[in-house]
């Protein structure tokens, strides 16, 4: 089964094609975060939402993701882990979902023509440069931890400018195509206002 999945992933390029990510020196504290062991196990709890808020968010996002990840348990584990890793990096979880949609179409084993891997299409050189050799970029939390940390790093470099940070992430700094794809995905599929969602439930 793994060979079949890998074969499909290898020859089905991700949605977004930019240049490869470029290494920008990271702080020692950021490198330490990535060098810590991260498993493929999903996160089972929210770190910033109350139980009621987390249920509302999870229900809203789960409905939107159902066609892409049909299994409910897998879908909810994925969403909870995205929320955890995005929040941990100081990012909007809905923005991260938008990036995943554009980068890999929510395919865990996606591989780009440049060699980027997984949900967030992380380049393998990051593991060699700032990570640990045991890190597998196809693992759920590993991929999300790297992707969110790298985007946070680029966002810091660009002083909060998401347009330029997303360009760096995709290897297309200064070009509008990739940031617009992400922003459009956010507006169309992942924009979330908790008060509106609560009113619907």
N, C-alpha and C positions, 0 to 999 in steps of 0.2 A: 504493500500500500504506500509506504514512504517513497519508493522509487517512482511510482506513478505520480504522486503529488509533486515530487521534486521536478520531474520531467515537465509537467504542466506549468509549474511556476517558472522554470527556466526559459521556456519558449513562449510565455505569455507576458509581454512587457507591461510594466505598470502604466497607468494613465498619463502621468506627468513625465516628460523627458526634458531635463535641463542638463547643465554640465555637472561634473562631479562636485560634491562638497569639498571645500578647501579647508585645510587645517588652520585654525587661528589659535595661538597659544592661550591655554586656559589657566586660571588661577590654581594654586595648589589645592585649595579646598574643593574646587569643582572636580579636579582629577581624583581626589580621595573618594568623592561620592561615587564615581564610576568604577573605581578599583575595588570597591566593596562587593562582596558576592551578592548576586541577584539571581533568584531562581526563576523557573518558568511557571511557578505557582501564581494563580490569580490572587488579587487582594479581595478580602471578604468584608471590608468595612470602609466607610467614608470617614475622612479626617476633618472635614470642615462643615459638614451638614448635619443637622439634627436627624433623628430617625424619620420623622415625618417628611422633612425636606428631601432626604435621600430617596425615599419611596416615590415621591412625586417626580423628581428628576429622572430616576431610573425608569419609571413607567413611560415618561415622555420620550426619552432617548431610545428605549427598547422598541417602542412602536415604530419609530423611524428606521431602526436598523434591522427590523425583522426579515425583510426580503434578502438582505445581504448575509445575515447570520441567522438561519432559521431556528436553530436549537436555542430554546429560551435560557437554559442554564448557562450554556457557553456564552450567549449574548450578554447576559447580566454580569457574568464574571469579567468579560472583556470590558464592559462599560465601567464597572466599578474600579477596575485597574487603571483604565484611562483617566478617570476622574482623580484617582489617587496620585498617579505620576505627574499629571498636568498640574494639579494643585501644589504638589511638592516642589515643582519647578517654578511656581508663581505664574502659571499660564492658565488661560481660559480653556476648560475641558472641551467646550464646543468648538473652539478653534483647532484644537488637536484632532478632534474627530473630522473636521474639514480637511486638514492636512492628510490624514490617513485615507480619506476618500479619494483625494486627488493623487496621492503618491502611489497607493497600492490597491485601491478599490476594496479595502478590508481583506486582502489576501495575505495570510500569515507568511506564506512561503514565496512571496513575489521577489523576483530578481530583475533589476533593470539592466539595460545594455551596458551601463557603466559599472555594474557589479553591486549596486546598492541593494540592501536586503530587508525583507520583512515589512511589517505594517507601515513603519515610518521611513522606509528606504534609507537605512543608515549605511554609510560606506564602511567596509571592513577595516580601513586604515585606522579608524578611531579606536578599535579594540587594541591594535598594536601600539598606538601612540599614547592613549590615556586610560586604557582599560586593563583587563586581565585576560590572559590567553584562554581561560576556561569559559569566557563569556560567549554565548551562542546568540547571534543576532536574530535567529528565528524564534527564540524563546520570547514569550509574551512580555514579561516584565523587563527583560534585558533590552529588548528593542524599544519599548516605550521609555525606559529610563534613559537610554542613550539619546533617542530622538528629542525628548523633552529637554534634556540637559543641553544638548547642542543648540536647539532653538533658543533657549534662555540665554545661552552664551552669545549667540549672534544678536539677540535683542539688546543685551547689555552693551555690546560693541556699538550698535546703532542707536543707543540712547533712547530706546523705546519705540523706534520707528519700525512698525510691523512690515511695511512695504519693503524696506531694504533688508530687514532681517529674514523675511521669507525668501527674498531673492538670493541671499547668501545660502540659505538652507538648500535651495534647489540648484545652486551653482549658476544662477542667472541674474546676478546682481545688476540692477539698473534697468532690467527689462520688466515690462508690466504683465506679461502673459501669466506667469505662475502666481504672483500675488492675487491677480484678479480671479484666477480659477479657485483659489482657496477662499477668497472673500465671497465669491458667488455661491460656493458650496455652503458656506456658513449662512448666508442670507436665505438660501433656498431650502436647506435641509436641517441645519443645526442651531439656528438662532433660538434662544430660549429665554423666556421671561417667566419667572416662577409664579408671579401673581396670575398671569394668564393661564398657565397650566393648572394651577390650583382651582381656578374658576371652572375649568372644563371637567374636573374630576369630582 
